[in-house]
Amino acid sequence: LDPQAWSRFLHHLSLSDFVTADMNGESIWGRSVNEVFAYKTPKMVVLKDRKLGFTAIGLKAAIFFYIFLYLIIYRGKHLAVGDINGVYRVTLQYPTENGCNPDDIDCSSNYTSLEKLPYCIQSAEQYVTLEGKQAEKHNCQVKDHIETFVEHQEGVLVPTRIRRYDQTRGCLPSSENGWKCNGSPWMFMNSDGTPQDHKGKSKPNDDYFVSDIERFTLMFDHSFRQLGGAGLDDHDMNGYWLDCPSNNASESDCTRESLFCAHSDCPSGSRGTMASRTEVTRAGRTLMTLPNGEVGISIKKGDVFALGTLLGLADVGLDDMGGFDTTFRKRGLTLVVRIVYNNMPKRFLGLQIHPWHTPKPHYTYRISTGSSYDFQKTLTFNDPKVDNRTIRTYNGIRVVVTQDGQIASFQMAAFLVTLTSALGLLAVANTVTDMIMLNCLPRAEVYGRHKHQHSRDFNSEDSLTPLTESTKEKVAWRLIEAMQCEDVDGLIECFPEAVEHIGKKDMSEHRSSIFEAA
């Protein structure tokens, strides 16, 4: 803005435009200065009305039951809940007699005969998928746990199909070819040592299924540590697995079953006796149980499941086609093993987790399949310096292990935060009652006068401002307010005005009603 114009504006602008003087003192926009800058203080008014009393008590009772009984006692919302960090180790073992250790000299293998495996060309049985279609058979080979264990990110790969390709180096850049490499760096070779010269995909020199892979066993050795807290190993906790009606079923629809504890240090509450149960899941899948008939067992080193058991719990089979034109045995799939740690009961957490008691954590296995068309991985084991190499392409079950969960404990700081919030919520009952009182009830105007009371002007230099439009009702209420506030000066000033407006006769007639109202 122009400084001179702004100066002229301030010169013509007078404070009298906003503040005017009258016979009783200063006023702003027609209102008393003391009224504009009045101080508001809470006042406790006891309204003897059972409707309001029942409303306030009912609201406070509802809030109390919701906060203290439902949120704190039942759901334990005052508890400190922390996430966990977990580590795991996965090992693989081929089928053995009575589940013996294959590292023992006297331990014998227990493979199924290839003649009894329909997916092998060595078997005369028809290879029919779950969908009722004829599937392509392959040559089968017997492999041990070392040949069928492939390390992979976030888990392991257990091959169901292995293809072998032989290659020779295709070109070597040199000064003779201008340091170029025309064609492929590696050429695919036939089994007789000649280069493959056909069009399209390369042909493996060996393509076979791994026999009896469903009866291989996986052992999960895992532990967790709470962020900023203590941790536990799997053999120190009770373990469970979920039997779900489908791969996508919610946890509430699943049945939780206990792992059989087979070591000497089983935790309290674990199942240490054999259980007779059906070998069919709720989804209708037949489980590949362990030699002792159990779905899974907990030993000192970890938890043991047959690979076929994990597939059945995920509601999938290697001989399913899954909506594609080949089986999972030939194509591969992703199997997700989720381990969830928890120590929170389903209900009444506030009664079971308190300063004198914290439940011991347990863990639960939830098995499902990941979304993928297939899964394969290609590896070579040759020296990079040589000009010949053999590569193997593995299709199979990618086992992904995830660990998560929450551990609850009582902490005074978290409890005080919840309690403070709860007490603040109780004030809502008074607010709602006031809203009902001032807007919904027939005597809302009377309630409003009791709740919001305006005092006289207490400035000593200002005299009592007379009523501009005095009426008997206004004068009477002004007198009542002076009596209620025990304001002697205000009563002395109001009394003559009351006598003047109401009259001596009216005053005597209405004295009893006025004092009764006061």
Secondary structure as UniProt FT lines:
FT   HELIX           3..12
FT   HELIX           15..17
FT   STRAND          19..22
FT   TURN            23..24
FT   STRAND          25..28
FT   TURN            29..30
FT   STRAND          31..32
FT   HELIX           33..36
FT   HELIX           50..64
FT   HELIX           65..74
FT   TURN            77..78
FT   STRAND          80..93
FT   HELIX           97..99
FT   TURN            102..103
FT   TURN            105..106
FT   HELIX           114..116
FT   TURN            118..119
FT   TURN            121..122
FT   TURN            130..131
FT   STRAND          138..141
FT   TURN            145..148
FT   STRAND          150..152
FT   TURN            153..154
FT   STRAND          155..169
FT   TURN            175..178
FT   STRAND          186..189
FT   TURN            191..192
FT   STRAND          206..210
FT   TURN            211..212
FT   HELIX           213..215
FT   STRAND          217..226
FT   TURN            227..228
FT   STRAND          231..233
FT   HELIX           234..236
FT   STRAND          239..243
FT   TURN            247..248
FT   HELIX           251..253
FT   STRAND          255..258
FT   STRAND          260..261
FT   TURN            264..265
FT   TURN            268..269
FT   TURN            282..283
FT   TURN            291..292
FT   STRAND          296..299
FT   TURN            300..301
FT   STRAND          302..306
FT   HELIX           307..313
FT   TURN            314..315
FT   TURN            318..319
FT   TURN            322..323
FT   HELIX           328..331
FT   STRAND          333..342
FT   HELIX           349..352
FT   TURN            355..356
FT   STRAND          362..369
FT   STRAND          376..380
FT   TURN            384..385
FT   STRAND          388..409
FT   HELIX           412..439
FT   TURN            442..443
FT   HELIX           444..451
FT   TURN            460..461
FT   HELIX           472..484
FT   TURN            485..486
FT   HELIX           488..502
FT   HELIX           504..517
//
